[in-house]
Amino acid sequence: MAATIKLVLPPPQQSTPGKQTLHPASPWISCKPISHGGHSSLGITSSPHFTSRPPLSASISFDPSRNFDLTLFDDDQDASDVAPQPMPPSQGRYEVVIDNGIIGSLDLSPFRDAMPAGIIKASDSPASADDAKQLLERSVGFTINYTREDPRDPRELSEFPDVRLWFVRLDAAYPWLPVVLDWRAGELARYAAMMVPHQMNMKMGVVFNPEALELFVMKKVFVVYSWLKEQNVSKARLKTGDMARMLGFGIGNELFDLIDRK
């Protein structure tokens, strides 16, 4: 039976300038606060029977210093909270080091070189299920040694077209990469900033285009879930859902059920 798509939020209302109201276009996603250590996040309910509630304004931001915050607030409130300090890089993670030369030549060899010998096969996937599990356990991070032509250039790395283009090529070659990134150190959020249109905000850092972020997350859900199952990784749904939740989205089992029907 064909799946129906319906809006689950009330009609949009005018919001305070500088704030954006999200209106997901899928029955598996809707606005709902999710608590993360005292901060509210924008989430997505797993139930298609979402209870109507007043629209909320959501500020989705990524601080270029690797902080990431999804702040939920009413129209009468100011988004005064700032993103918490990022956690340090995970010990033992695979570190990919790139610089201007690597970026300018769109050279992906630093990624392959950072991996243990033989862990990435010719098809650009882990050589075995054990290799995939090793990547998931140790995670991957990036050190970007980028020298600006003008030292006074205030732009952040995610604003430089050549840096973003390198990450776009990396994502095309390894579309499953987001699930093995060092999430806790902010690598997933920074990766998303390289892929998703956004604007700079003096207070919050990078503010994503909400519709573009939703499309990016859903595409990665489809790719990552299928990849995890191919690698025989246990709890593929949970791992995929955790990845989406790190970017403020919750994925319901109904969507995974549809994917599994093929």
C-alpha positions, 0 to 999 in steps of 0.5 A, a space after each residue: 500500500 502506498 504511503 501517504 504524506 501529510 503535514 503534521 503541524 498547524 498552519 504557519 504563524 508569523 514569527 519574530 525576525 531572525 527566527 525560523 519556523 520549521 514545517 516538516 513535510 513527512 508524517 514521520 517528522 514533526 517539531 518536538 522538544 528533546 532535552 540534551 543536558 539542559 538545552 532544548 532541541 528540535 526533534 521529530 516524533 515517531 508517531 504519525 498521530 502527532 498532537 497539535 500544538 502551537 508552532 515553535 520557532 527553532 534556531 538551528 546553529 553550529 558554532 564554527 569552533 565545533 559547537 552545535 546547538 539547536 535551541 527551541 524558544 517561543 516567539 516571546 523569548 530571546 535565544 539567549 542561550 549559547 552552545 556549550 563548549 565542545 568535548 575534546 576529540 575522542 582518543 584513538 580516533 582516525 585523524 584526517 589532516 588536510 591543507 590548502 594543497 590537498 583541498 585545491 587538488 580535491 585529493 581524497 588520499 589523506 582520508 584513505 591514508 588515515 585509515 589502517 591498511 586495507 580497511 577501505 576496499 576499492 569500492 570505497 567501503 570497509 573491506 569487512 563487517 569487522 572493519 566497519 565496526 572498528 570505524 564506528 567504535 574509533 570514529 573519524 575526525 578532521 584537522 583542517 590546516 587552511 591558510 587564508 589568502 587574506 589573514 584578516 578574512 573573517 569567514 569561517 571554514 564552512 564559508 570557503 567554497 574550495 573547502 566545502 567542495 572538497 567535503 562535497 567530493 568526499 561525501 560523494 565518494 563515501 556517503 556513509 561517512 557521517 555515521 562514523 564521524 566523531 559526533 561528540 567532538 562536533 565533527 558531524 555538525 561541522 560536516 553538515 555545515 559543509 553540505 547544507 546552505 546556511 548563514 552566519 550569525 554573530 551570536 549563534 554561529 552558522 544558522 542552517 537553512 531548515 528545509 535543506 538540513 531536513 533533506 540532508 538528514 533524510 538522505 543520510 538516513 536512507 544511505 546510512 541505514 542501508 549501509 549498516 545493514 549491508 555491513 551486518 552492524 547490529 541495531 542499525 535502526 538505533 545507530 541511524 536514529 542516533 545520527 539523525 538525533 545529533 542533528 535535531 531529528 528523530 526518526 520513527 520506526 515506520 520509516 524504517 519499516 517502509 525501507 525494509 519492504 524494499 
